[in-house]
Amino acid sequence: MCLHIVQGLATIAFVFPRASRARRDRLIRLWGAKLLKIFAVRLLVDAPPGFDVRAPQRLFVGNHVSWLDIYALQAITSARFVAKSELAAWPVFGRLIRDTGTVFIERAKRSDTRRINAVLKQHLSEGGIIAVFPEGTTSDGRDVRKFHANLFQSALDAGAQIVPFCLRYTDTKGQLSTAPAYIDDLTFWDSVKLTLRESRLRCELTIFSPLDTAGRDRRQLAHAAETLVRQRLQGHTRQDR
């Protein structure tokens, strides 16, 4: 794990400045996939038939369980994320998060949402892929919290697709595992140790069809995405069936 982190820092420092956007995206996907492998996390992706997970101009929205969520999504989409500003100060991982294009939001400042939406609109209009966790915090993965609608506006303004996703971590028997959950008073390093103690994990990533935005405002779209995720966590639906 330490060697992989050093490799990531070196790549950001020496390769990214000269690399094309396509190459940076590929390196981000490879790094995320390797991190999951190091932590013995098997990524299982369930997407609609024919769905291109790397197509441009998309806003991915879904539930938030662990710091592993970022790397699970990046492993297949190379998406940029919106994250709380406190993460920028994390030792080592903060640098990795910052330099792979994360947009940081100051949650204590209500006015900061306007700035973030403008930044996201620009990224999406230029064909970027953005991922956000509208709950604004993590859970243990048993249910989903209310989706806040503010950042959905950036996709509407940019004419981008809004794609819901659901993350669920299970053990080798298919039972829900809370080992990766980064919740309550856990420190980051305590969370890392809990994850490493779990012999093997599966990260079940369900990607739903893009939401129909016609005639719907950001609040209606947030509610629709939240409902899909909740149903998936309760085992009632896979995709649109």
Secondary structure, DSSP 8 states (H G I E B T S, - for coil): -HHHHHHHHHIIIIIGGGS-HHHHHHHHHHHHHHHHHHTTEEEEEE--TT--TT-SSEEEEE----THHHHHHHHHH--EEEEEGGGGGSTTHHHHHHHTT-EEE-TT-TTHHHHHHHHHHHHHHTT-EEEE-TTSS---SSS------TTHHHHHHHT-EEEEEEEEEE-TTS-B--TT---TT--HHHHHHHHHHSS-EEEEEEE------TT--HHHHHHHHHHHHHHHHTTS-STT-
